[in-house]
């Protein structure tokens, strides 16, 4: 039994489950990768004509959302969540903001200091 709240396979499945919703908005899921060293994690890379994005999630419950504008390589969005379940409403809210920023990175105000 793991001491972590999340399971690596569940994280990867959650990331892949977003593919259809993303396609409906012109966002492409480029790849999902896993790392089983130290604290296991999975991350997914996403593409649009105007942005590249990544969602990284660790079995410890830490999740990062990142979006970079293609025009200047600068952050359009960065958000961190600490969750105990992939069904967390805050996780879905952060994903929705990630998706909005992927579609319109020029309109986003970066949270990165």
C-alpha positions in Angstrom: 0.0 0.0 0.0 1.4 3.4 -1.0 1.6 6.3 1.4 0.5 8.6 -1.4 -3.1 9.7 -2.0 -2.9 9.2 -5.8 -2.0 6.3 -8.1 0.3 6.8 -11.1 -2.0 4.8 -13.4 -5.0 6.8 -12.3 -3.1 10.1 -13.0 -2.2 8.9 -16.5 -5.8 7.8 -17.2 -7.1 11.2 -16.0 -4.7 13.1 -18.3 -5.7 10.9 -21.2 -9.4 11.3 -20.4 -9.1 15.0 -21.2 -8.1 14.3 -24.9 -11.6 14.5 -26.4 -12.7 17.6 -24.5 -9.5 19.3 -25.7 -9.9 18.2 -29.3 -13.3 19.8 -29.3 -11.5 23.1 -28.5 -8.6 22.8 -30.9 -6.1 21.6 -28.3 -4.0 18.6 -29.1 -2.7 16.1 -26.5 0.9 15.5 -27.8 2.0 12.9 -25.2 1.6 11.5 -21.8 4.7 10.3 -20.0 5.4 8.7 -16.6 8.4 8.8 -14.2 8.5 6.1 -11.5 11.7 7.4 -9.8 11.6 9.1 -6.4 8.1 10.4 -6.2 6.2 8.9 -9.2 4.6 11.4 -11.5 2.9 11.7 -14.9 2.8 14.7 -17.2 1.0 15.5 -20.4 2.0 18.0 -23.1 -0.6 19.9 -25.1 -0.4 22.1 -28.3 -2.4 24.8 -30.0 -1.3 27.2 -32.7 -0.7 29.9 -30.1 0.4 28.0 -27.0 2.1 25.0 -25.5 1.0 23.5 -22.2 1.9 20.9 -19.6 0.0 19.4 -16.7 2.3 17.6 -14.3 0.9 15.5 -11.4 2.7 13.6 -8.7 1.3 10.7 -6.6 1.8 13.0 -3.6 -1.2 15.1 -4.8 0.8 18.0 -6.2 -0.4 19.2 -9.7 1.1 22.0 -11.8 -0.6 23.6 -14.8 1.7 25.6 -17.2 0.9 27.4 -20.5 3.5 29.2 -22.6 2.7 31.6 -25.4 4.3 30.6 -28.7 4.7 34.2 -29.7 7.3 35.1 -27.0 7.9 31.9 -25.0 6.6 33.6 -21.8 4.2 32.1 -19.3 0.6 32.8 -19.9 -0.5 30.7 -17.0 0.9 28.8 -14.1 -1.2 27.3 -11.4 -0.4 24.8 -8.6 -2.9 22.6 -6.8 -2.5 20.2 -3.8 -5.2 17.6 -4.0 -6.1 14.3 -2.3 -8.3 13.0 -5.1 -8.5 13.3 -8.9 -12.2 14.1 -8.4 -11.4 17.3 -6.6 -13.5 20.3 -7.7 -10.4 22.6 -7.5 -8.6 20.3 -9.9 -11.4 20.6 -12.5 -11.6 24.3 -12.0 -7.8 24.6 -12.6 -8.1 22.4 -15.7 -10.9 24.7 -17.0 -8.6 27.7 -16.6 -5.8 25.8 -18.2 -8.0 25.0 -21.2 -9.2 28.7 -21.5 -5.5 29.8 -21.5 -4.5 27.3 -24.1 -7.2 28.6 -26.4 -6.5 32.3 -25.7 -2.9 32.7 -24.3 -2.7 36.4 -25.4 -5.6 37.3 -23.1 -4.2 35.6 -20.0 -2.6 37.4 -17.1 0.2 35.3 -15.8 0.2 34.1 -12.2 3.9 33.6 -12.3 5.9 36.2 -10.4 
